[in-house]
Amino acid sequence: MSLGSERIEMIRIALQLRFAPLELVVTDDSHLHATHAGARTGRGHYHVRLVSAAFKDMLLIHRHRAIYDALGGLMATDIHALAIDARAPGEA
């Protein structure tokens, strides 16, 4: 298992435990940022699409904060950048 796939699995587990998602897709976009200064740290660039009832009536900023909180230390050790698409069920 590669470092990128290990990180994806750690991200998936953390988000599944916190949000019981109806949909969860985590992609590693690090290859798109290979020349980016932040890539030199060895941490990755990821995209998360997460649909969860936990986001119902929650402002977008609070959804993002909840995801950062769920990922905890991974944000400091493994994730350089995180693109987030967080929705409640039924949102387009």
N, C-alpha and C positions, 0 to 999 in steps of 0.2 A: 504494500500500500504506500503510495507516495505521500509526501508531506501535505500537498494540496488536498488530497482526498481524505487524509486524516483530519485536517482542519475542517473540511466540509462536514464530516461526520460529527465532530465535536460541536459545531454550530447547530447542526440539525438536532442533536440530542438536547442541548440546552434549550432550544426554542420549543421542541416538542414537550419537554417537561413543564415549561412555564405556561404555554398557551394552548395545548391540546388542539393543534391546528386542523382545520378541514382541508387545507392545502398548504404545502410547504415545499418550496423549491429554493435550493441554495446553489449558486453557480460561482465558480472561481474565475474571475476576470483578470487575474494577475498578469497573464500574458499580454494583455492590452496595455499594460502600464510598465512594461519592462524597462523603459528608459526614464521613467518618472523617478524623481529623487527619493521618494518614499519607498520605492522598491528595493533600495540598497539596504534597508533594515532587515530584509528577509521576511517581513510580514506581508500578508496578501491583501488583494482587493477582491471583495466579494459582493454579490448581489443576492438579496433575500426577497422572495415573494411569499407572504404569509397571510393566510385568511383564517381568522379566528373570531369566535363569538366574544372573546375577551375585549375586542376592539369596539364593540357596539357602544355608541354614544361617547366615544373617546376622541378627543382632538388629535390631529395628526402629530403634533409635537409630543403629546403624551404617549402615543403609540411608539414613536421612535425612542423616547426615553425608556419605555418599558422593555424594548428589545435590547437596547444598550445595557440595561440593568441585568437582563437575563443572560447576556453574554459575559458579563462580569470581567474577569481577568483576561479573557481572550482578546478583549479590545486593546489591552496593553501589551500582550505577548505575541499574538498571532494575526491580528487584523489591523491593517493600516487604514483601509478605507472600506466603508460599507454602504452600498446603495440599498435603500429599503422601499419596498412596496407592501405596505401593511393595510389590510382591509378587513372590514367586518363582512360576514356573509350577506350576499345580496348587493353589495356595492360594486358598481361597474369597474 
